[in-house]
Amino acid sequence: MAGNPRNGRPYRTLCAQQRALGLPCWICGGEIDYNLTGLAGQRSPWAFTLDHAVPLSRGGDLLDPANARSAHRRCNSARGNRTTHRGQPERASRRW
């Protein structure tokens, strides 16, 4: 049984390459705090995450640099597996 491909060297290399570009969040356009790493980065909604323009659940390639995007953790989570975004994460129509 193969391990999680997101823990492999090719995926970590892609993340490092994307991080090195220093790009803003492709979803909201805001600056990403690339200094947030380790435990702080795992908890902060403003930390870098690697997002995929075509979500993996919709056939996107995990390791294709053309499918890789820089995003805030918060924006990436809010977008889910939708293939479009509106410049801001979608919000619920009412408070629950």
N, C-alpha and C positions, 0 to 999 in steps of 0.2 A: 504494500500500500504506500503510495507516494505521500510525502508531507505537504504541508500548506505551501503553495507556490509563492505566497507573499512573504514567506520567511527565507526564501532563497536568495542567493547572490545576485542573479539577474534583476530581480525586483528591487532589491536594496540599491543596486547600481542605478536603476532608472529613477528611483526616488532621489538619490543624491544628485543626479544630473539635473533633474527638474528643480530641486531646491537651489542648486547653484545658479540658476537663471535669475533668481530673486524677483520673480514676477508677482504682480498683484493677484488677488483672487479672481479667477475667471468668471465667477458667478456674480459677485457683488461689486467687483472693481476695487475693493478696499485693500490697503496694504496688509501683508501677512507678517506677523512677528516671527521671523526665521530664527530668532534667538531662543525661542521656546522649544526645548528638546527634553528628552527623558520623561520623567514623571510629570513635570510641569507642562510639557507639550501634550501629553496624553489627556490632561485635564482641562486645558485651556481651549475655549471655543475659537480663539483667534490664532491658534497654531496652524502650521502647514500640514496639509494632507494631500496625497496624490489622488486626484479624481480622474475619472475616465469620461471623455466626451460621449462615447457610446458605452453605456453601462455594461459591465461584464455579464449581467443577467439578460442582456439584450443582444449578446453576441460580440461585444467589444473585446479587443485583445488586451490582456493583462500587461504584456510587455512591449506593446507597440508605442514608441515615443510619439508618434503622430496622434495617438489617442490619449496621451497623458496631459493633465492640466494641473496647475497649482490652485489650491482652494483652501479656505478656512475650514477647520473641522466642522464648525457650525453650519456653514453653507453647504458643504458636502453632504452632511447628514440630512439637512432639510430638503435637499434636492432629491434624495433617494435614487430610484432607478429611472426617473423621468429623463427623456432625451432633450427636453427643452428647459430653458430657464428664463426668467423675466427680469434679470438684473438684480433682483432681490429674492431671498428665499420666500416661498409662499407661506402665508399665514392662514390660520384657521379663520373661518368666517365669523366665529363667535368664541367667547371665552368659555372653557369647559371647567 
